[in-house]
Amino acid sequence: MMQIKRRRITYMGHAYFFGYGSLVNRDTHDYAEAHTAQLSGWRRVWRHTSLRQVAYLTVVPDETSCIDGLIAAVPGQDWAALDERERAYDRIAAAHQVTHALGHKPEIAVYSIPHGRHATPTETHPALLSYIDVVVQGYLREFGDEGARRFFDTTDGWQETPVLDDRADPVYPRHRQLSRDEYGFVDAQLCERGIRILKP
């Protein structure tokens, strides 16, 4: 397995982050200069951490994996707000693993929960449907139906991750309203994979 030295990093130049979950949905942040991109050497997976009550997505090293996402510039390299949003995660240098269409080669960071600090989700610590809705809406907008299906296919842990149906009273603080077609797409993908849905 690829060994990653995890540390918080500070860039002196113009830096970007690579988002692979809710950060793909532009409505959840104010980072205006954003572009689609791909990250190699990592795979997306559902995990629970003691720093949060519910399960979220993270990435773990995998030399065979490539996932879609969004890169966005961090104005003035002011990472404070983003580090707070991703406070369960470490910020890892990943520019050499990101493919993008920019005309220059900026520093790029990806957020990952450190090894040993996360576990498989449980009924006590489930994923939120309101969070999944936001993530999938982002992928639908950026990558279309095919790309959103690829999000499901390139995310590990669906079978082990219970999903709490909180749509009627969303728990996820950055929840968004989806269209009827978007809700239908999410529900169809979860049904196709036999995901266990928990009622509040």
ZAMARGU-4260 file (C-alpha; in steps of 0.2 Angstrom, whole numbers, plus 5000, padded with zeros to 4 digits):
<rodrens>
0) 5000/5000/5000 | 5006/5017/4996 | 5013/5026/5011 | 5007/5044/5013 | 5016/5056/5025
5) 5001/5066/5033 | 5004/5084/5039 | 4995/5100/5038 | 5003/5111/5025 | 5004/5129/5021
10) 5007/5135/5003 | 5016/5151/4999 | 5009/5152/4981 | 4992/5151/4973 | 4984/5135/4980
15) 4969/5124/4976 | 4960/5111/4985 | 4953/5095/4977 | 4935/5091/4983 | 4927/5074/4980
20) 4912/5075/4991 | 4901/5090/4996 | 4914/5102/4990 | 4909/5096/4972 | 4893/5105/4975
25) 4897/5124/4972 | 4882/5129/4982 | 4891/5123/4998 | 4905/5135/4997 | 4911/5152/4990
30) 4927/5147/4981 | 4922/5154/4964 | 4937/5149/4953 | 4933/5130/4952 | 4936/5117/4938
35) 4933/5099/4936 | 4948/5087/4939 | 4953/5069/4943 | 4963/5063/4957 | 4974/5047/4955
40) 4981/5036/4969 | 4966/5038/4981 | 4949/5030/4982 | 4933/5037/4990 | 4926/5028/5005
45) 4913/5030/5018 | 4920/5032/5036 | 4915/5037/5053 | 4926/5047/5065 | 4925/5051/5083
50) 4925/5069/5079 | 4908/5068/5071 | 4892/5060/5075 | 4888/5054/5058 | 4898/5046/5043
55) 4906/5056/5029 | 4916/5053/5014 | 4935/5052/5015 | 4949/5046/5003 | 4962/5032/5007
60) 4977/5028/4997 | 4975/5016/4982 | 4987/5016/4968 | 4974/5009/4956 | 4960/5021/4959
65) 4956/5038/4950 | 4941/5048/4955 | 4932/5064/4948 | 4931/5080/4958 | 4932/5098/4958
70) 4947/5109/4961 | 4945/5127/4967 | 4957/5141/4972 | 4959/5146/4990 | 4960/5166/4989
75) 4975/5172/4998 | 4980/5154/5004 | 4968/5157/5018 | 4964/5139/5023 | 4957/5143/5040
80) 4938/5142/5035 | 4941/5126/5025 | 4952/5118/5038 | 4938/5121/5050 | 4925/5114/5039
85) 4936/5099/5036 | 4942/5098/5054 | 4941/5079/5055 | 4953/5078/5041 | 4972/5081/5037
90) 4976/5092/5022 | 4988/5083/5011 | 4999/5089/4996 | 4992/5081/4980 | 4996/5092/4965
95) 5006/5077/4957 | 4991/5066/4958 | 4978/5078/4951 | 4974/5080/4932 | 4966/5096/4927
100) 4964/5108/4912 | 4973/5123/4920 | 4987/5132/4910 | 4998/5132/4926 | 5003/5119/4939
105) 4997/5126/4956 | 4999/5117/4973 | 4984/5107/4976 | 4978/5099/4993 | 4966/5085/4997
110) 4958/5082/5014 | 4959/5064/5021 | 4955/5057/5038 | 4971/5050/5045 | 4973/5031/5046
115) 4968/5024/5063 | 4956/5039/5066 | 4941/5032/5057 | 4930/5017/5056 | 4916/5008/5047
120) 4899/5017/5049 | 4886/5010/5060 | 4867/5012/5064 | 4873/5024/5078 | 4884/5033/5066
125) 4876/5032/5049 | 4878/5042/5033 | 4865/5056/5031 | 4853/5056/5015 | 4854/5075/5015
130) 4873/5074/5014 | 4872/5061/5000 | 4859/5072/4991 | 4871/5087/4991 | 4886/5077/4985
135) 4876/5069/4971 | 4868/5085/4965 | 4886/5092/4963 | 4891/5077/4953 | 4876/5078/4942
140) 4879/5096/4938 | 4898/5094/4935 | 4898/5077/4927 | 4880/5073/4921 | 4871/5057/4924
145) 4886/5046/4919 | 4898/5055/4931 | 4886/5054/4945 | 4884/5035/4942 | 4903/5034/4942
150) 4903/5043/4959 | 4893/5029/4966 | 4903/5015/4957 | 4920/5023/4963 | 4915/5025/4982
155) 4918/5010/4993 | 4907/5005/5008 | 4890/5007/5002 | 4884/4990/5008 | 4892/4993/5025
160) 4885/5010/5027 | 4867/5013/5034 | 4859/5029/5028 | 4848/5039/5039 | 4833/5047/5029
165) 4833/5064/5036 | 4826/5073/5021 | 4810/5079/5030 | 4821/5087/5043 | 4839/5088/5036
170) 4853/5086/5049 | 4867/5090/5037 | 4870/5109/5039 | 4874/5113/5021 | 4858/5103/5014
175) 4851/5109/4998 | 4834/5107/4989 | 4835/5095/4974 | 4824/5094/4959 | 4812/5080/4958
180) 4823/5072/4945 | 4838/5073/4956 | 4830/5065/4971 | 4824/5052/4959 | 4842/5049/4953
185) 4848/5047/4971 | 4834/5035/4976 | 4837/5024/4961 | 4855/5023/4964 | 4853/5018/4982
190) 4839/5006/4978 | 4850/4998/4964 | 4864/4995/4977 | 4852/4988/4991 | 4857/5002/5003
195) 4849/5000/5020 | 4839/5016/5024 | 4835/5020/5042 | 4820/5030/5047 | 4822/5044/5060
</rodrens>
